[in-house]
Amino acid sequence: MTIRVLLVDDQPLLRVAFSLVLESQPDLAVAGEAADGAEAVRLALRDKPEVVLMDVRMPGMDGIEATRRIVNECPGTRVLILTTFDLDEYAFAGLRAGASGFLLKNARPEELLEAIRVVAAGEAVVAPRITRRLLDTFASRLPVEGGEAATALQSLTPREQSVLVQVARGLSNAEIAAALNLAENTVKTHVSRLLMKLGLRDRVQAVVFAYENNLVSSA
């Protein structure tokens, strides 16, 4: 299957560069280009690409608001945020808006290609440990959720809640298995079920959810 990628950046030269890299791959194709968030939302709704490569600092509607709208209105489309620093406030905001990860703008072409493929496959680009570092940095801005979030939490079994806390601490499946004395395949099943019950797309979103609901505290 060809992975269609929408390129969003207000700098034409960067869009050209990304386009050349993507078009060199037989399994990737440029679905379109946008110079601002509003255009990105319009194209995403129209063309429903598998992945949106999203800049955040743009005139008019920025990439954070565009990410939020695309994630809410195009469930099958994943967003990969482009940022300058791995602990950038924009990366933090992008993850909270629903992005499946972020990528540094100075990443090597092979890193960009791998990130797009990983996101298209339904996984998160950013490791939970990096997500936790990011959330620790900006934890004071996270609200404590209630209402629907509390109801969703009640749908988890005690074991699934324990696994969620370990995911939020940045542990891999193997590390969670060792910590909870479970088989690794069992942990994988628990993670899949809790993501489904909470309506989350990947482990990165699970970390954000756990922080927002005060299941873990910043270090």
C-alpha positions as CSV (number, residue, x, y, z in Angstrom):
1,M,0.0,0.0,0.0
2,T,1.2,3.5,-0.8
3,I,1.4,5.8,2.2
4,R,0.1,9.2,1.2
5,V,1.7,12.1,3.1
6,L,0.4,15.7,3.3
7,L,3.3,18.2,3.7
8,V,2.5,21.2,5.9
9,D,5.1,24.0,6.2
10,D,5.1,27.7,5.4
11,Q,8.6,27.5,3.8
12,P,8.3,26.4,0.2
13,L,11.9,25.2,0.0
14,L,11.4,22.8,2.9
15,R,8.3,21.4,1.3
16,V,10.3,20.8,-1.9
17,A,13.0,19.1,0.1
18,F,10.6,16.8,1.9
19,S,8.8,16.1,-1.3
20,L,12.0,15.0,-3.1
21,V,12.9,12.6,-0.2
22,L,9.4,11.1,-0.1
23,E,9.0,10.7,-3.9
24,S,12.3,8.7,-4.0
25,Q,10.5,5.9,-2.1
26,P,8.2,3.4,-3.9
27,D,5.9,3.1,-1.0
28,L,5.5,6.8,-0.3
29,A,3.7,9.6,-2.2
30,V,3.0,13.3,-1.6
31,A,-0.8,13.7,-1.2
32,G,-0.5,17.5,-1.3
33,E,1.1,20.6,0.2
34,A,-0.2,23.3,2.5
35,A,1.4,26.5,3.7
36,D,-0.7,27.0,6.8
37,G,-2.9,25.2,9.2
38,A,-6.3,26.1,7.7
39,E,-5.2,24.8,4.3
40,A,-3.8,21.6,6.0
41,V,-7.2,20.9,7.6
42,R,-9.1,21.5,4.3
43,L,-6.8,19.2,2.4
44,A,-6.8,16.5,5.1
45,L,-10.6,16.5,5.2
46,R,-10.7,16.3,1.4
47,D,-8.0,13.7,0.7
48,K,-7.7,11.8,4.0
49,P,-3.9,11.1,3.7
50,E,-2.4,8.4,6.0
51,V,0.1,10.8,7.5
52,V,0.4,14.6,7.9
53,L,3.9,16.0,8.3
54,M,3.0,19.1,10.3
55,D,5.1,22.2,11.0
56,V,3.8,24.1,14.1
57,R,5.0,27.7,13.7
58,M,2.9,29.1,10.8
59,P,0.9,32.3,10.2
60,G,-2.8,32.1,10.7
61,M,-3.9,28.8,12.1
62,D,-0.8,27.1,13.6
63,G,0.0,23.5,13.5
64,I,-1.3,22.7,16.9
65,E,-4.9,23.8,16.2
66,A,-4.6,22.1,12.8
67,T,-3.5,18.9,14.4
68,R,-6.4,19.0,16.9
69,R,-8.9,19.4,14.1
70,I,-7.4,16.8,11.8
71,V,-7.2,14.2,14.6
72,N,-10.8,14.8,15.6
73,E,-12.3,14.9,12.1
74,C,-10.0,12.4,10.3
75,P,-9.6,9.4,12.6
76,G,-7.6,7.4,10.0
77,T,-5.0,10.2,9.6
78,R,-1.9,10.3,11.8
79,V,0.0,13.6,12.5
80,L,3.7,13.8,12.8
81,I,4.9,17.1,14.3
82,L,8.0,18.9,13.1
83,T,9.9,20.7,15.8
84,T,13.2,22.3,16.5
85,F,14.0,20.9,20.0
86,D,13.0,17.5,21.5
87,L,11.8,19.3,24.7
88,D,10.1,22.1,22.8
89,E,6.8,23.5,24.1
90,Y,5.3,23.0,20.7
91,A,6.2,19.3,20.8
92,F,4.4,19.1,24.1
93,A,1.3,20.9,22.7
94,G,1.3,18.7,19.6
95,L,1.2,15.5,21.6
96,R,-1.6,16.9,23.7
97,A,-3.5,17.9,20.5
98,G,-3.3,14.3,19.4
99,A,-0.2,13.9,17.3
100,S,1.4,10.5,17.2
101,G,4.9,11.8,17.7
102,F,7.3,14.5,16.7
103,L,10.4,14.7,14.6
104,L,13.3,17.1,14.8
105,K,13.6,19.3,11.7
106,N,17.3,18.4,11.4
107,A,16.5,14.7,11.3
108,R,18.3,12.6,8.6
109,P,16.3,11.6,5.5
110,E,16.3,8.0,6.6
111,E,14.9,9.0,10.0
112,L,12.1,11.0,8.4
113,L,11.2,8.0,6.1
114,E,11.2,5.6,9.0
115,A,9.1,7.9,11.2
116,I,6.4,8.2,8.5
117,R,6.2,4.5,8.0
118,V,6.0,3.9,11.8
119,V,3.2,6.4,12.2
120,A,1.3,5.1,9.2
121,A,1.5,1.6,10.8
122,G,-0.3,2.9,13.9
123,E,2.6,3.2,16.2
124,A,4.1,6.2,18.0
125,V,7.3,7.8,16.8
126,V,8.3,9.2,20.2
127,A,9.4,6.7,22.9
128,P,7.3,6.9,26.1
129,R,10.4,7.8,28.0
130,I,10.9,10.9,25.9
131,T,7.2,11.7,26.2
132,R,7.6,11.5,30.0
133,R,10.5,13.9,30.0
134,L,8.5,16.3,27.9
135,L,5.5,16.1,30.2
136,D,7.7,16.4,33.3
137,T,9.0,19.6,31.9
138,F,5.5,21.1,31.3
139,A,3.5,19.1,33.9
140,S,2.3,22.2,35.7
141,R,0.2,23.0,32.6
142,L,-1.6,19.7,32.6
143,P,-5.2,19.8,34.0
144,V,-6.7,17.0,36.1
145,E,-9.4,15.5,33.9
146,G,-12.8,14.3,35.1
147,G,-16.1,13.3,33.8
148,E,-15.7,11.1,30.7
149,A,-12.1,10.4,31.5
150,A,-13.0,9.1,35.0
151,T,-15.7,6.9,33.5
152,A,-13.2,5.5,31.0
153,L,-10.8,4.7,33.7
154,Q,-13.5,2.8,35.6
155,S,-13.8,0.5,32.5
156,L,-10.2,-0.7,33.1
157,T,-9.5,-3.8,35.1
158,P,-7.1,-3.3,38.1
159,R,-4.4,-5.1,36.1
160,E,-5.0,-2.8,33.1
161,Q,-4.7,0.2,35.3
162,S,-1.4,-1.1,36.7
163,V,-0.1,-1.6,33.2
164,L,-1.2,1.9,32.2
165,V,0.8,3.4,35.1
166,Q,3.9,1.4,34.0
167,V,3.4,2.6,30.4
168,A,3.2,6.2,31.7
169,R,6.5,5.7,33.5
170,G,8.1,4.9,30.2
171,L,8.6,1.2,30.6
172,S,8.7,-1.2,27.6
173,N,6.5,-4.3,27.4
174,A,9.5,-6.4,28.6
175,E,10.1,-4.1,31.5
176,I,6.5,-4.0,32.5
177,A,6.4,-7.8,32.3
178,A,9.3,-8.0,34.7
179,A,7.9,-5.4,37.1
180,L,4.4,-7.0,37.3
181,N,5.6,-10.7,37.0
182,L,3.7,-11.2,33.7
183,A,4.4,-12.7,30.4
184,E,5.4,-10.2,27.8
185,N,2.6,-11.3,25.4
186,T,0.1,-10.8,28.3
187,V,1.4,-7.2,28.8
188,K,1.0,-6.6,25.0
189,T,-2.6,-7.8,25.2
190,H,-3.3,-5.6,28.3
191,V,-1.9,-2.5,26.4
192,S,-4.0,-3.2,23.4
193,R,-7.1,-3.5,25.4
194,L,-6.6,-0.4,27.6
195,L,-5.9,1.6,24.5
196,M,-9.1,0.4,22.9
197,K,-11.2,1.0,26.1
198,L,-9.8,4.6,26.5
199,G,-10.1,5.4,22.8
200,L,-6.4,6.1,22.5
201,R,-4.3,5.6,19.4
202,D,-0.9,4.6,20.8
203,R,1.4,4.5,23.9
204,V,2.3,8.2,23.6
205,Q,-1.4,9.1,24.0
206,A,-1.6,6.7,27.0
207,V,1.3,8.6,28.7
208,V,-0.5,11.9,28.1
209,F,-3.8,10.5,29.4
210,A,-2.1,9.2,32.6
211,Y,-0.5,12.5,33.3
212,E,-3.7,14.4,32.7
213,N,-5.6,12.2,35.0
214,N,-3.0,12.4,37.7
215,L,-2.2,8.6,37.6
216,V,1.5,9.5,37.8
217,S,3.3,12.6,39.0
218,S,6.3,14.4,37.5
219,A,9.7,13.3,38.7
